[in-house]
Amino acid sequence: MTDATGRFCRLEQAEAIDLVMSLAPDSVDLAYADPPFFTGRDHGAFDDRWPDGLASFVEAVVASLAPLATRLTPSGSLYVHLDWRTVHHVKVALDDVFGADSFLNEIIWSYGLGGSGKRWWPRKHDTILWYVRNPGQHWFEAPRVPARSRRMAGQDKKAPDVWDIPAINNMARERTGYPTQKPLALLERIVASSCPPGGVVLDPYCGSGTTCEAAERLGRSWIAGDRSAEAVATTKRRLTAT
């Protein structure tokens, strides 16, 4: 669909690889991928069990993202959101696809919620890998955050590669009830920094639709999909309510 401003949106139930393969070359300014995390659990909305093991998970995720090597615009970016279970394996594989020089940052999303174990450090962060199609030609507008030092009191600075953004609590108004939902503030930072005004955002694992809402709020066109019918229905409800 296209609105009065010329922006368009596209939402469909589809496997990530099928959605990405359906896109024209040089058509996506920013892709954000938040695939399953290899948790070994059925989350209800989606099944994150992989009977054939880690190798099959990595193969599936990388296969769905590899076509972006030509679908991204020359100034385009890809952000891949994972955690400690698989991020290192996926990074090595994506380096082969996009080239190691196209990897610009390992972003740490630090949050307060989450479990704590007696025999390991509490796991309170996810990792977001940032790749670009052409290093040095990519579009980027550095986000600003409040400075914490006394010397820069009252001023702001470029956001570093560790992002202290709270996870969604049970009382948050943006909460949809979808498992694995990410906070709007996280996606707004990614979209604002790496998709130019008037650009196109892609999310092939859209889940609760956070990327779609962030793109709409920031005036970007978007394309999104998910294999889960519940994810697509949740996204539709969410966008209708905003």
FIMIVEX-804806 format. One record per atom (N, C-alpha, C): residue number from 1; atom name; x, y, z. Coordinates in nm, 3 decimals. Each point is the difference from the previous one (the first is absolute). Example, Ala and Ser with C-alpha at 12.3 -4.5 7.8 and 13.67 -1.06 7.14 Angstrom:
! residues 2
   num   atome        xx        yy        zz
     1       N     1.319    -0.569     0.780
     1      CA    -0.089     0.119     0.000
     1       C     0.090     0.120     0.000
     2       N    -0.035     0.105    -0.072
     2      CA     0.082     0.119     0.006
     2       C    -0.077     0.109     0.073
END
This chain:
! residues 242
   num   atome        xx        yy        zz
     1       N     0.084    -0.119     0.000
     1      CA    -0.084     0.119     0.000
     1       C     0.088     0.125     0.000
     2       N    -0.049     0.106    -0.063
     2      CA     0.069     0.129    -0.003
     2       C    -0.092     0.107     0.057
     3       N     0.053     0.085     0.091
     3      CA    -0.084     0.104     0.058
     3       C     0.013     0.131    -0.077
     4       N    -0.063     0.107     0.053
     4      CA    -0.004     0.127    -0.070
     4       C     0.137     0.065    -0.014
     5       N     0.094    -0.039     0.086
     5      CA     0.134     0.059    -0.005
     5       C     0.092    -0.075    -0.097
     6       N    -0.048    -0.109    -0.055
     6      CA     0.083    -0.081    -0.089
     6       C     0.071    -0.113     0.071
     7       N    -0.010    -0.005     0.132
     7      CA     0.059    -0.112     0.074
     7       C    -0.082    -0.126    -0.026
     8       N     0.065    -0.115     0.004
     8      CA    -0.074    -0.124    -0.018
     8       C     0.033    -0.097     0.112
     9       N    -0.092    -0.093     0.021
     9      CA     0.023    -0.105     0.099
     9       C    -0.046    -0.132    -0.059
    10       N     0.070    -0.107     0.039
    10      CA    -0.031    -0.134    -0.050
    10       C     0.021    -0.098     0.113
    11       N    -0.105    -0.073     0.034
    11      CA     0.006    -0.098     0.108
    11       C    -0.057    -0.131    -0.050
    12       N     0.072    -0.109     0.019
    12      CA    -0.050    -0.129    -0.045
    12       C     0.054    -0.113     0.086
    13       N    -0.075    -0.110     0.001
    13      CA     0.048    -0.119     0.067
    13       C     0.087    -0.076    -0.100
    14       N     0.127    -0.015     0.034
    14      CA     0.093    -0.062    -0.094
    14       C     0.127    -0.041     0.074
    15       N     0.066    -0.099    -0.052
    15      CA     0.133    -0.033     0.049
    15       C     0.094     0.116    -0.031
    16       N     0.094     0.023     0.088
    16      CA     0.091     0.114    -0.018
    16       C     0.072    -0.006    -0.134
    17       N     0.050    -0.116    -0.037
    17      CA     0.076    -0.011    -0.124
    17       C    -0.089     0.031    -0.121
    18       N    -0.127    -0.043     0.005
    18      CA    -0.090     0.025    -0.113
    18       C    -0.030     0.149    -0.013
    19       N    -0.019     0.067     0.111
    19      CA    -0.026     0.143    -0.004
    19       C     0.120     0.076    -0.056
    20       N     0.118    -0.033     0.049
    20      CA     0.121     0.070    -0.047
    20       C     0.023    -0.027    -0.148
    21       N    -0.018    -0.124    -0.042
    21      CA     0.023    -0.034    -0.140
    21       C    -0.099     0.069    -0.094
    22       N    -0.117     0.039     0.053
    22      CA    -0.101     0.064    -0.085
    22       C     0.031     0.146    -0.029
    23       N     0.099     0.057     0.066
    23      CA     0.030     0.142    -0.013
    23       C     0.092     0.029    -0.119
    24       N    -0.015     0.117    -0.054
    24      CA     0.083     0.041    -0.113
    24       C     0.140     0.037     0.047
    25       N     0.100    -0.011    -0.085
    25      CA     0.135     0.046     0.037
    25       C     0.000     0.148     0.034
    26       N     0.086     0.037     0.092
    26      CA     0.022     0.141     0.037
    26       C    -0.128     0.068     0.049
    27       N    -0.084    -0.073     0.073
    27      CA    -0.131     0.054     0.037
    27       C    -0.019     0.026     0.149
    28       N     0.094    -0.044     0.084
    28      CA    -0.016     0.011     0.145
    28       C     0.112     0.085     0.058
    29       N    -0.037     0.105     0.073
    29      CA     0.101     0.086     0.063
    29       C     0.049    -0.055     0.132
    30       N    -0.089    -0.067     0.073
    30      CA     0.036    -0.055     0.131
    30       C    -0.076    -0.129     0.021
    31       N     0.071    -0.105     0.036
    31      CA    -0.061    -0.127     0.040
    31       C     0.035    -0.026     0.146
    32       N    -0.102    -0.034     0.077
    32      CA     0.019    -0.040     0.140
    32       C    -0.054    -0.142     0.014
    33       N     0.082    -0.091     0.049
    33      CA    -0.040    -0.140     0.013
    33       C     0.013    -0.042     0.146
    34       N    -0.111    -0.045     0.055
    34      CA    -0.006    -0.051     0.137
    34       C    -0.053    -0.143    -0.007
    35       N     0.084    -0.095    -0.045
    35      CA    -0.046    -0.138    -0.019
    35       C    -0.015    -0.070     0.134
    36       N    -0.049    -0.125    -0.001
    36      CA     0.002    -0.079     0.124
    36       C     0.140    -0.004     0.060
    37       N     0.008    -0.033     0.128
    37      CA     0.128     0.005     0.072
    37       C     0.057    -0.139     0.031
    38       N    -0.056    -0.107    -0.059
    38      CA     0.049    -0.134     0.028
    38       C    -0.017    -0.034     0.149
    39       N    -0.118     0.032     0.052
    39      CA    -0.026    -0.024     0.142
    39       C    -0.038    -0.144     0.030
    40       N    -0.042    -0.075    -0.105
    40      CA    -0.043    -0.137     0.022
    40       C    -0.138    -0.012     0.060
    41       N    -0.081     0.108    -0.009
    41      CA    -0.133     0.001     0.060
    41       C    -0.107     0.034    -0.103
    42       N    -0.121    -0.045     0.028
    42      CA    -0.117     0.041    -0.076
    42       C    -0.059     0.119     0.073
    43       N     0.003     0.118    -0.063
    43      CA    -0.047     0.122     0.064
    43       C    -0.149     0.026    -0.022
    44       N    -0.068    -0.095    -0.063
    44      CA    -0.142     0.019    -0.028
    44       C    -0.022     0.069    -0.132
    45       N     0.044     0.125    -0.009
    45      CA    -0.012     0.074    -0.125
    45       C     0.094    -0.055    -0.107
    46       N     0.109    -0.062     0.043
    46      CA     0.094    -0.062    -0.094
    46       C     0.079    -0.108     0.073
    47       N     0.046    -0.096    -0.077
    47      CA     0.075    -0.113     0.054
    47       C     0.149     0.023    -0.025
    48       N     0.077     0.008     0.108
    48      CA     0.144     0.027    -0.011
    48       C     0.080    -0.125     0.034
    49       N    -0.052    -0.115    -0.040
    49      CA     0.072    -0.126     0.018
    49       C     0.062    -0.042    -0.133
    50       N     0.125    -0.045     0.006
    50      CA     0.075    -0.034    -0.121
    50       C     0.057    -0.140     0.017
    51       N    -0.076    -0.102    -0.040
    51      CA     0.042    -0.140     0.021
    51       C     0.135    -0.034    -0.063
    52       N     0.036     0.070    -0.108
    52      CA     0.126    -0.029    -0.067
    52       C     0.118     0.080     0.054
    53       N    -0.024     0.076     0.108
    53      CA     0.109     0.064     0.070
    53       C     0.037     0.140    -0.048
    54       N     0.108     0.050     0.057
    54      CA     0.044     0.138    -0.023
    54       C     0.033     0.027    -0.146
    55       N     0.063    -0.095    -0.067
    55      CA     0.039     0.022    -0.140
    55       C    -0.121     0.029    -0.087
    56       N    -0.111    -0.068     0.026
    56      CA    -0.120     0.022    -0.080
    56       C    -0.059     0.138     0.028
    57       N     0.009     0.045     0.125
    57      CA    -0.047     0.134     0.034
    57       C     0.080     0.106    -0.074
    58       N     0.132    -0.010     0.009
    58      CA     0.086     0.100    -0.064
    58       C    -0.023     0.000    -0.151
    59       N    -0.011    -0.118    -0.058
    59      CA    -0.022    -0.010    -0.144
    59       C    -0.129     0.069    -0.041
    60       N    -0.108    -0.021     0.078
    60      CA    -0.129     0.059    -0.034
    60       C     0.002     0.152     0.011
    61       N     0.058     0.052     0.107
    61      CA     0.005     0.145     0.019
    61       C     0.086     0.066    -0.107
    62       N     0.117    -0.055    -0.025
    62      CA     0.090     0.061    -0.098
    62       C    -0.060    -0.010    -0.140
    63       N    -0.065    -0.112    -0.032
    63      CA    -0.063    -0.013    -0.132
    63       C    -0.108     0.106    -0.021
    64       N    -0.073     0.035     0.106
    64      CA    -0.105     0.101    -0.013
    64       C     0.054     0.140    -0.017
    65       N     0.122     0.024     0.045
    65      CA     0.058     0.135    -0.005
    65       C     0.098     0.018    -0.115
    66       N     0.056    -0.108    -0.051
    66      CA     0.101     0.011    -0.106
    66       C    -0.049     0.077    -0.123
    67       N    -0.126    -0.016    -0.043
    67      CA    -0.045     0.075    -0.118
    67       C     0.002     0.152     0.019
    68       N     0.009     0.045     0.124
    68      CA     0.006     0.144     0.023
    68       C     0.130     0.061    -0.052
    69       N     0.097    -0.081    -0.029
    69      CA     0.124     0.051    -0.058
    69       C    -0.026     0.077    -0.128
    70       N    -0.109    -0.034    -0.070
    70      CA    -0.038     0.074    -0.121
    70       C    -0.131     0.077     0.017
    71       N    -0.081    -0.036     0.098
    71      CA    -0.127     0.072     0.021
    71       C     0.020     0.133     0.072
    72       N     0.104     0.012     0.082
    72      CA     0.029     0.129     0.064
    72       C     0.041     0.102    -0.106
    73       N    -0.034     0.125     0.024
    73      CA     0.049     0.107    -0.086
    73       C     0.151     0.015     0.019
    74       N     0.069     0.068    -0.089
    74      CA     0.145     0.018     0.018
    74       C     0.037     0.065     0.133
    75       N    -0.092     0.078     0.059
    75      CA     0.027     0.064     0.130
    75       C    -0.072    -0.071     0.113
    76       N    -0.046    -0.125    -0.024
    76      CA    -0.085    -0.069     0.095
    76       C     0.072    -0.070     0.113
    77       N    -0.079    -0.034     0.104
    77      CA     0.051    -0.064     0.121
    77       C    -0.085    -0.121     0.036
    78       N     0.064    -0.094     0.070
    78      CA    -0.066    -0.116     0.057
    78       C     0.037    -0.009     0.148
    79       N    -0.103    -0.009     0.085
    79      CA     0.018    -0.022     0.143
    79       C    -0.056    -0.138     0.034
    80       N     0.079    -0.083     0.067
    80      CA    -0.041    -0.136     0.034
    80       C     0.004    -0.015     0.152
    81       N    -0.115    -0.030     0.058
    81      CA    -0.018    -0.001     0.146
    81       C    -0.001    -0.144     0.051
    82       N     0.100    -0.035     0.084
    82      CA     0.014    -0.135     0.053
    82       C     0.044     0.006     0.146
    83       N     0.026    -0.116     0.059
    83      CA     0.056     0.002     0.136
    83       C     0.118    -0.096     0.008
    84       N     0.044    -0.029     0.121
    84      CA     0.123    -0.074     0.024
    84       C     0.000    -0.140    -0.061
    85       N    -0.118    -0.056    -0.024
    85      CA    -0.006    -0.138    -0.048
    85       C     0.059    -0.016    -0.141
    86       N    -0.026     0.096    -0.088
    86      CA     0.031    -0.020    -0.141
    86       C     0.074     0.115    -0.068
    87       N     0.012     0.114     0.067
    87      CA     0.048     0.119    -0.070
    87       C     0.139    -0.020    -0.061
    88       N     0.088    -0.070     0.067
    88      CA     0.136    -0.016    -0.051
    88       C     0.003    -0.089    -0.123
    89       N    -0.084    -0.102    -0.001
    89      CA    -0.007    -0.089    -0.115
    89       C    -0.058     0.074    -0.122
    90       N    -0.107     0.075     0.023
    90      CA    -0.063     0.073    -0.110
    90       C     0.093     0.108    -0.054
    91       N     0.075     0.066     0.088
    91      CA     0.091     0.106    -0.046
    91       C     0.105    -0.055    -0.095
    92       N     0.058    -0.114     0.034
    92      CA     0.102    -0.059    -0.087
    92       C    -0.059    -0.031    -0.137
    93       N    -0.122    -0.054    -0.001
    93      CA    -0.064    -0.034    -0.128
    93       C    -0.035     0.124    -0.080
    94       N    -0.049     0.105     0.067
    94      CA    -0.036     0.123    -0.072
    94       C     0.123     0.073    -0.051
    95       N     0.112    -0.013     0.067
    95      CA     0.125     0.058    -0.051
    95       C     0.033    -0.058    -0.138
    96       N    -0.028    -0.127    -0.017
    96      CA     0.026    -0.064    -0.130
    96       C    -0.094     0.053    -0.108
    97       N    -0.122     0.037     0.040
    97      CA    -0.100     0.046    -0.097
    97       C     0.025     0.145    -0.039
    98       N     0.013     0.087     0.101
    98      CA     0.009     0.144    -0.024
    98       C     0.143     0.052    -0.007
    99       N     0.095    -0.079     0.050
    99      CA     0.138     0.043     0.008
    99       C     0.030     0.056     0.137
   100       N     0.112    -0.038     0.056
   100      CA     0.035     0.045     0.135
   100       C     0.009     0.151     0.010
   101       N     0.038     0.068    -0.108
   101      CA     0.011     0.145     0.002
   101       C    -0.136     0.068     0.008
   102       N    -0.106    -0.073    -0.032
   102      CA    -0.134     0.057     0.006
   102       C    -0.061    -0.006     0.140
   103       N     0.070    -0.066     0.091
   103      CA    -0.046    -0.005     0.139
   103       C     0.055     0.121     0.075
   104       N    -0.092     0.087     0.048
   104      CA     0.043     0.125     0.061
   104       C    -0.006     0.002     0.152
   105       N    -0.100    -0.065     0.058
   105      CA    -0.014     0.007     0.146
   105       C    -0.065    -0.125     0.057
   106       N     0.045    -0.033     0.120
   106      CA    -0.071    -0.093     0.087
   106       C    -0.066     0.087     0.107
   107       N    -0.130     0.016    -0.010
   107      CA    -0.074     0.085     0.093
   107       C    -0.054    -0.086     0.114
   108       N     0.020     0.046     0.120
   108      CA    -0.049    -0.070     0.118
   108       C    -0.125     0.072     0.050
   109       N    -0.113    -0.072    -0.001
   109      CA    -0.121     0.055     0.060
   109       C    -0.008    -0.051     0.144
   110       N     0.020     0.091     0.093
   110      CA     0.000    -0.034     0.142
   110       C    -0.135     0.033     0.061
   111       N    -0.058    -0.097     0.070
   111      CA    -0.132     0.019     0.060
   111       C     0.000    -0.055     0.142
   112       N    -0.098     0.041     0.079
   112      CA    -0.003    -0.040     0.141
   112       C    -0.073    -0.129     0.027
   113       N    -0.101    -0.031    -0.082
   113      CA    -0.080    -0.119     0.026
   113       C     0.073    -0.124    -0.049
   114       N    -0.048    -0.115     0.046
   114      CA     0.058    -0.125    -0.044
   114       C     0.036    -0.090     0.116
   115       N     0.030    -0.124    -0.030
   115      CA     0.029    -0.097     0.104
   115       C     0.139     0.012     0.058
   116       N     0.019    -0.068     0.113
   116      CA     0.129    -0.001     0.068
   116       C     0.030    -0.143     0.042
   117       N     0.123    -0.044    -0.025
   117      CA     0.038    -0.136     0.036
   117       C     0.099    -0.002     0.115
   118       N     0.004    -0.110     0.071
   118      CA     0.091    -0.011     0.113
   118       C     0.143    -0.033    -0.043
   119       N     0.016    -0.050    -0.121
   119      CA     0.131    -0.047    -0.043
   119       C     0.053     0.072    -0.122
   120       N    -0.058     0.117    -0.034
   120      CA     0.053     0.083    -0.107
   120       C    -0.040     0.144     0.024
   121       N     0.071     0.093    -0.067
   121      CA    -0.035     0.141     0.010
   121       C    -0.141     0.020    -0.057
   122       N    -0.082     0.084     0.064
   122      CA    -0.135     0.024    -0.052
   122       C     0.006     0.052    -0.144
   123       N    -0.083    -0.060    -0.085
   123      CA     0.000     0.034    -0.143
   123       C    -0.096     0.116    -0.022
   124       N     0.055     0.119    -0.016
   124      CA    -0.079     0.122    -0.006
   124       C     0.026     0.080    -0.127
   125       N     0.040    -0.065    -0.107
   125      CA     0.019     0.074    -0.125
   125       C    -0.021    -0.090    -0.122
   126       N    -0.036     0.064    -0.111
   126      CA    -0.001    -0.064    -0.131
   126       C     0.108     0.068    -0.085
   127       N     0.031    -0.062    -0.114
   127      CA     0.099     0.055    -0.091
   127       C    -0.065     0.027    -0.136
   128       N     0.030     0.116    -0.057
   128      CA    -0.051     0.038    -0.131
   128       C     0.119     0.023    -0.093
   129       N     0.007    -0.078    -0.106
   129      CA     0.108     0.012    -0.097
   129       C    -0.041     0.099    -0.109
   130       N     0.089     0.094    -0.031
   130      CA    -0.030     0.099    -0.102
   130       C     0.091    -0.019    -0.121
   131       N    -0.062    -0.033    -0.114
   131      CA     0.070    -0.012    -0.128
   131       C    -0.051     0.107    -0.096
   132       N     0.085     0.041    -0.092
   132      CA    -0.041     0.092    -0.106
   132       C     0.040    -0.060    -0.134
   133       N    -0.070     0.040    -0.104
   133      CA     0.033    -0.054    -0.132
   133       C     0.133     0.055    -0.050
   134       N     0.022     0.131     0.018
   134      CA     0.123     0.064    -0.047
   134       C     0.058     0.086     0.111
   135       N     0.101    -0.047     0.070
   135      CA     0.061     0.080     0.107
   135       C     0.045     0.136    -0.052
   136       N    -0.032     0.103     0.073
   136      CA     0.039     0.135    -0.039
   136       C    -0.104     0.069    -0.086
   137       N    -0.092    -0.076    -0.060
   137      CA    -0.108     0.057    -0.080
   137       C    -0.135    -0.013     0.070
   138       N    -0.001    -0.061     0.117
   138      CA    -0.126    -0.025     0.070
   138       C    -0.057     0.128     0.061
   139       N    -0.132     0.002     0.009
   139      CA    -0.068     0.115     0.062
   139       C    -0.004    -0.021     0.151
   140       N     0.042     0.102     0.074
   140      CA     0.003    -0.011     0.147
   140       C    -0.011     0.138     0.061
   141       N    -0.091     0.015     0.094
   141      CA    -0.016     0.123     0.077
   141       C     0.010    -0.038     0.146
   142       N     0.111     0.032     0.061
   142      CA     0.029    -0.047     0.135
   142       C    -0.105     0.049     0.099
   143       N    -0.061    -0.090     0.077
   143      CA    -0.095     0.042     0.103
   143       C     0.074     0.069     0.115
   144       N    -0.072     0.087     0.068
   144      CA     0.057     0.073     0.113
   144       C    -0.065    -0.047     0.129
   145       N     0.081    -0.007     0.105
   145      CA    -0.048    -0.039     0.132
   145       C     0.058     0.097     0.104
   146       N    -0.065     0.014     0.116
   146      CA     0.053     0.089     0.103
   146       C     0.139    -0.044     0.047
   147       N     0.090     0.096     0.013
   147      CA     0.134    -0.029     0.052
   147       C    -0.008    -0.022     0.151
   148       N     0.085    -0.088     0.053
   148      CA    -0.005    -0.031     0.142
   148       C     0.117     0.057     0.079
   149       N     0.102     0.047    -0.069
   149      CA     0.116     0.051     0.071
   149       C    -0.029     0.140     0.056
   150       N     0.073     0.035     0.105
   150      CA    -0.017     0.134     0.060
   150       C     0.042     0.108    -0.098
   151       N     0.104    -0.029    -0.078
   151      CA     0.051     0.100    -0.093
   151       C    -0.103     0.038    -0.105
   152       N    -0.084    -0.097    -0.038
   152      CA    -0.099     0.024    -0.105
   152       C    -0.142     0.007     0.056
   153       N    -0.012     0.034     0.128
   153      CA    -0.131     0.005     0.064
   153       C    -0.096     0.091    -0.078
   154       N    -0.119    -0.052    -0.026
   154      CA    -0.100     0.076    -0.072
   154       C     0.012    -0.006    -0.151
   155       N     0.101    -0.068    -0.050
   155      CA     0.022    -0.012    -0.144
   155       C    -0.034    -0.142    -0.047
   156       N     0.003    -0.019    -0.131
   156      CA    -0.017    -0.135    -0.051
   156       C     0.123    -0.042    -0.080
   157       N     0.001    -0.126    -0.039
   157      CA     0.115    -0.056    -0.074
   157       C    -0.052    -0.109    -0.093
   158       N     0.086    -0.045    -0.091
   158      CA    -0.037    -0.112    -0.085
   158       C    -0.022    -0.124     0.085
   159       N    -0.103    -0.074    -0.033
   159      CA    -0.024    -0.125     0.073
   159       C     0.115    -0.097    -0.026
   160       N     0.051    -0.067     0.103
   160      CA     0.106    -0.100    -0.019
   160       C    -0.059    -0.131    -0.050
   161       N     0.081    -0.105    -0.004
   161      CA    -0.049    -0.129    -0.049
   161       C    -0.060    -0.087     0.110
   162       N    -0.016     0.056     0.119
   162      CA    -0.077    -0.066     0.106
   162       C    -0.124     0.085     0.025
   163       N    -0.117    -0.059    -0.024
   163      CA    -0.126     0.073     0.010
   163       C    -0.076    -0.043     0.125
   164       N    -0.015     0.093     0.091
   164      CA    -0.073    -0.026     0.124
   164       C    -0.145     0.040    -0.021
   165       N    -0.079    -0.092    -0.050
   165      CA    -0.142     0.024    -0.030
   165       C    -0.082    -0.104     0.076
   166       N    -0.091     0.043     0.087
   166      CA    -0.075    -0.097     0.081
   166       C    -0.082    -0.097    -0.085
   167       N    -0.007    -0.125     0.044
   167      CA    -0.090    -0.096    -0.061
   167       C    -0.144     0.038     0.035
   168       N    -0.094    -0.061    -0.067
   168      CA    -0.141     0.033     0.023
   168       C    -0.048    -0.069     0.127
   169       N    -0.051     0.077     0.095
   169      CA    -0.052    -0.061     0.122
   169       C    -0.148    -0.037    -0.018
   170       N    -0.054    -0.071     0.097
   170      CA    -0.136    -0.053    -0.013
   170       C    -0.107     0.108    -0.006
   171       N     0.031     0.121     0.047
   171      CA    -0.099     0.107     0.004
   171       C     0.016     0.100    -0.114
   172       N     0.096    -0.021    -0.087
   172      CA     0.027     0.096    -0.107
   172       C    -0.118     0.009    -0.097
   173       N    -0.033     0.123    -0.042
   173      CA    -0.113     0.019    -0.090
   173       C     0.024    -0.064    -0.137
   174       N     0.126    -0.008    -0.041
   174      CA     0.029    -0.057    -0.132
   174       C    -0.002    -0.152    -0.002
   175       N    -0.015    -0.061     0.114
   175      CA     0.007    -0.145     0.009
   175       C    -0.117    -0.064    -0.075
   176       N     0.029    -0.097    -0.085
   176      CA    -0.103    -0.069    -0.078
   176       C    -0.031    -0.139     0.054
   177       N     0.087    -0.051     0.085
   177      CA    -0.016    -0.137     0.047
   177       C     0.072    -0.102    -0.086
   178       N     0.061     0.045    -0.110
   178      CA     0.073    -0.091    -0.088
   178       C     0.135    -0.034     0.062
   179       N     0.036    -0.128     0.005
   179      CA     0.131    -0.035     0.057
   179       C     0.112     0.058    -0.084
   180       N     0.106     0.039     0.062
   180      CA     0.121     0.053    -0.064
   180       C    -0.020     0.142    -0.055
   181       N    -0.108     0.069     0.038
   181      CA    -0.020     0.137    -0.049
   181       C     0.116     0.090     0.043
   182       N     0.049     0.082    -0.092
   182      CA     0.108     0.094     0.028
   182       C    -0.057     0.141     0.021
   183       N     0.067     0.083     0.080
   183      CA    -0.052     0.134     0.029
   183       C     0.006     0.093    -0.120
   184       N    -0.099     0.087    -0.007
   184      CA    -0.008     0.095    -0.111
   184       C     0.123     0.091    -0.003
   185       N     0.050     0.038     0.115
   185      CA     0.117     0.090     0.004
   185       C     0.121    -0.062    -0.068
   186       N     0.014    -0.131     0.009
   186      CA     0.113    -0.069    -0.064
   186       C    -0.011     0.010    -0.151
   187       N    -0.118    -0.028    -0.053
   187      CA    -0.017     0.001    -0.146
   187       C    -0.002     0.143    -0.054
   188       N    -0.049     0.094     0.076
   188      CA     0.003     0.139    -0.046
   188       C     0.144     0.047    -0.015
   189       N     0.087    -0.042     0.088
   189      CA     0.141     0.038    -0.012
   189       C     0.061    -0.059    -0.126
   190       N    -0.028    -0.126    -0.028
   190      CA     0.057    -0.065    -0.118
   190       C    -0.054     0.064    -0.128
   191       N    -0.131     0.020    -0.007
   191      CA    -0.060     0.057    -0.121
   191       C     0.047     0.143    -0.022
   192       N    -0.001     0.082     0.105
   192      CA     0.039     0.140    -0.015
   192       C     0.146     0.015    -0.041
   193       N     0.085    -0.089     0.046
   193      CA     0.143     0.015    -0.025
   193       C     0.043    -0.058    -0.135
   194       N    -0.074    -0.097    -0.053
   194      CA     0.051    -0.074    -0.115
   194       C    -0.095    -0.011    -0.118
   195       N    -0.114     0.067     0.005
   195      CA    -0.089     0.005    -0.115
   195       C    -0.025     0.146    -0.035
   196       N     0.036     0.046    -0.118
   196      CA    -0.016     0.141    -0.033
   196       C    -0.148     0.039    -0.008
   197       N    -0.032     0.126     0.020
   197      CA    -0.139     0.045    -0.018
   197       C    -0.053    -0.042    -0.137
   198       N    -0.120    -0.054     0.000
   198      CA    -0.057    -0.049    -0.125
   198       C     0.045    -0.138    -0.039
   199       N     0.084    -0.063     0.081
   199      CA     0.054    -0.132    -0.032
   199       C    -0.094    -0.113     0.035
   200       N     0.048    -0.123    -0.027
   200      CA    -0.080    -0.121     0.018
   200       C     0.066    -0.089     0.104
   201       N    -0.080    -0.044     0.098
   201      CA     0.046    -0.089     0.107
   201       C    -0.059    -0.139    -0.022
   202       N     0.082    -0.102     0.017
   202      CA    -0.044    -0.139    -0.012
   202       C     0.018    -0.072     0.133
   203       N    -0.102    -0.078     0.039
   203      CA     0.011    -0.090     0.115
   203       C    -0.061    -0.134    -0.039
   204       N     0.084    -0.100    -0.032
   204      CA    -0.054    -0.130    -0.043
   204       C    -0.039    -0.093     0.114
   205       N     0.026     0.040     0.126
   205      CA    -0.043    -0.075     0.119
   205       C    -0.074     0.098     0.090
   206       N    -0.113     0.050    -0.043
   206      CA    -0.055     0.122     0.062
   206       C    -0.061    -0.021     0.138
   207       N    -0.033    -0.123     0.039
   207      CA    -0.049    -0.024     0.135
   207       C    -0.119     0.087     0.035
   208       N     0.015     0.086     0.100
   208      CA    -0.111     0.084     0.047
   208       C    -0.017     0.127    -0.080
   209       N     0.087     0.026    -0.097
   209      CA    -0.016     0.119    -0.085
   209       C     0.068     0.126     0.050
   210       N     0.096    -0.014     0.090
   210      CA     0.068     0.118     0.053
   210       C     0.071     0.079    -0.109
   211       N     0.066    -0.070    -0.092
   211      CA     0.069     0.069    -0.109
   211       C    -0.098     0.079    -0.086
   212       N    -0.115    -0.059    -0.027
   212      CA    -0.102     0.067    -0.081
   212       C    -0.047     0.129     0.067
   213       N    -0.026    -0.007     0.129
   213      CA    -0.045     0.121     0.070
   213       C     0.110     0.106     0.003
   214       N     0.125    -0.042     0.023
   214      CA     0.110     0.096     0.001
   214       C     0.012     0.069    -0.136
   215       N    -0.010    -0.078    -0.108
   215      CA     0.009     0.057    -0.134
   215       C    -0.114     0.099    -0.025
   216       N    -0.120    -0.036     0.041
   216      CA    -0.114     0.090    -0.020
   216       C     0.019     0.130     0.078
   217       N     0.043    -0.010     0.124
   217      CA     0.021     0.119     0.082
   217       C     0.105     0.093    -0.061
   218       N     0.097    -0.058    -0.067
   218      CA     0.111     0.078    -0.056
   218       C    -0.019     0.031    -0.149
   219       N    -0.116    -0.034    -0.054
   219      CA    -0.031     0.038    -0.138
   219       C     0.072    -0.081    -0.107
   220       N     0.037    -0.124     0.032
   220      CA     0.064    -0.087    -0.098
   220       C    -0.100    -0.102    -0.053
   221       N     0.019    -0.042    -0.124
   221      CA    -0.075    -0.113    -0.054
   221       C     0.054    -0.128     0.061
   222       N    -0.082    -0.105    -0.002
   222      CA     0.046    -0.124     0.059
   222       C    -0.060    -0.123    -0.068
   223       N     0.077    -0.109     0.009
   223      CA    -0.041    -0.132    -0.047
   223       C     0.027    -0.096     0.115
   224       N    -0.099    -0.082     0.034
   224      CA     0.018    -0.090     0.114
   224       C    -0.073    -0.130    -0.024
   225       N     0.050    -0.104     0.065
   225      CA    -0.064    -0.130    -0.009
   225       C     0.044    -0.090     0.113
   226       N    -0.071    -0.108     0.018
   226      CA     0.034    -0.099     0.101
   226       C    -0.068    -0.130    -0.038
   227       N     0.062    -0.111     0.032
   227      CA    -0.061    -0.130    -0.029
   227       C    -0.118    -0.027     0.091
   228       N    -0.006     0.069     0.115
   228      CA    -0.103    -0.022     0.100
   228       C    -0.126     0.081    -0.030
   229       N    -0.114    -0.068    -0.009
   229      CA    -0.127     0.070    -0.020
   229       C    -0.030     0.091     0.120
   230       N     0.038    -0.043     0.120
   230      CA    -0.024     0.082     0.118
   230       C     0.082     0.129    -0.006
   231       N     0.122    -0.008    -0.051
   231      CA     0.083     0.121    -0.012
   231       C    -0.064     0.100    -0.096
   232       N    -0.047    -0.048    -0.113
   232      CA    -0.062     0.089    -0.098
   232       C    -0.127     0.061     0.056
   233       N    -0.081    -0.080     0.071
   233      CA    -0.123     0.052     0.059
   233       C     0.030     0.103     0.109
   234       N     0.103    -0.027     0.080
   234      CA     0.039     0.095     0.105
   234       C     0.047     0.131    -0.061
   235       N     0.078    -0.007    -0.106
   235      CA     0.049     0.120    -0.067
   235       C    -0.117     0.081    -0.056
   236       N    -0.096    -0.067    -0.062
   236      CA    -0.117     0.071    -0.055
   236       C    -0.077     0.071     0.109
   237       N    -0.024    -0.069     0.112
   237      CA    -0.072     0.062     0.111
   237       C     0.076     0.120     0.055
   238       N     0.129    -0.015     0.012
   238      CA     0.082     0.106     0.056
   238       C    -0.003     0.125    -0.088
   239       N     0.014    -0.019    -0.128
   239      CA     0.005     0.116    -0.091
   239       C    -0.138     0.065    -0.012
   240       N    -0.106    -0.078     0.012
   240      CA    -0.134     0.057    -0.004
   240       C    -0.027     0.087     0.121
   241       N     0.060    -0.039     0.114
   241      CA    -0.024     0.073     0.126
   241       C     0.084     0.125     0.012
   242       N     0.105     0.016    -0.080
   242      CA     0.088     0.117     0.014
   242       C    -0.051     0.116    -0.083
END
